[in-house]
Amino acid sequence: MKYRGALGLKVGQNELAEADFRDAITMAQKMSAKTWELHATMSLAQLWRDQSGRQQAHDILAPIYGWFTEGFDTPVLRDARMLLDELA
């Protein structure tokens, strides 16, 4: 779903991309897959950021980033922190 959303963005189908990102988040939540949920949420936050929804993007990403208590040197958490800093 996340990759399908990314492809949708490339061809300008933002609404479909958003739906795919939301589906990916829901699926990750059902599986308790926090890292995958973070990946999908970052994609959705980046979409919203690009559509002038910076506060909305920050509000969805910050709580998920806050779940993590270790591994802050991993690429996904570094990228999430940079995105949050950009959105602040």
Residue pairs with C-beta under 8 A, 6 or more apart in sequence:
1 20
1 21
1 23
1 24
1 27
1 40
2 20
2 21
2 24
2 36
2 39
2 40
2 43
4 20
5 16
5 17
5 18
5 19
5 20
5 21
5 24
5 40
5 43
5 44
5 47
6 17
6 43
7 17
8 14
8 16
8 17
8 20
9 17
9 47
14 47
14 51
17 47
18 44
18 47
21 40
21 41
21 43
21 44
21 47
22 44
24 36
24 39
24 40
24 43
25 37
25 40
25 41
25 44
27 36
28 34
28 36
28 37
28 39
28 40
29 37
34 64
34 67
34 68
35 76
37 64
38 64
38 65
38 68
38 76
38 77
38 80
39 76
41 60
41 61
41 64
42 61
42 76
42 79
42 80
42 83
44 57
44 60
45 57
45 58
45 60
45 61
45 83
45 87
46 57
46 83
48 54
48 56
48 57
48 60
49 57
49 83
49 86
49 87
54 87
55 87
57 83
57 87
58 84
58 87
58 88
61 80
61 83
61 84
61 87
62 84
64 80
65 77
65 80
65 81
65 84
68 77
71 77
72 78
72 81
